[in-house]
Amino acid sequence: MFKSGNVTVMVADMKKAVKFYAETLGLELQHGDGHFAQIAAPGLTIGLLHLAGEQGSLPEKSGSMSIGFEVADMESAIETLKTSGVQFHDSVEGKTANVVHFNDPEGNTLYLVCNR
């Protein structure tokens, strides 16, 4: 039924968002045209969108979206991202997985998950 999926993240500062997703997280920038950029992550396409152009404020943010990235080695992934300036919060150790949250420059929640 579905061919693929993606998530679109509304951003106020396109240049800062592209730098974070492509350089800090090391994901692939597939294309960008000023108000939209497409980022490739394993098994996921992330669209970065600013409706008014590259810069400016957005009218509101819901905060109800998060993007998760599965990793094989949580400690290694955390250390790699910390060297790029990522700050982590809200670590949860569960029976089936460990999850650690962090934010992009827009305040959107992202997380790493390591399944047991």
C-alpha positions, 0 to 999 in steps of 0.5 A: 500500500505505502511506497515510502514515508517521510516526516516534515519539520517546520523550521524558523532558520533553514541554514541552521537546521540544514547544518544541524541535520547534515553536519552535526548528525551526519545525515545526507542533504539530498537537495535544498532550495531556500525554503525546503531541504530534503535530508536522507536518514536510514529508512527515513526522509526528513523534509525541512520546511520554512513557508516564508523562505530561509529565515524568520519566525513561525507562527506557532509550534506544536511540539508534538513530533519527534524523530527517532534514530536506531543505533547499535551502540548507544554509548558510542553514538552519544559520544560522537554526537556530544563532540558535535555539540549535541546535548542530551536529556531524558534518558530512559532505560527500559526492558526492551530498549534504551532511549535518549532524547535531544533537540534540534536547533528549533527545539524539536525533540529527537531521540536515539534508541538502542534495542536490547 
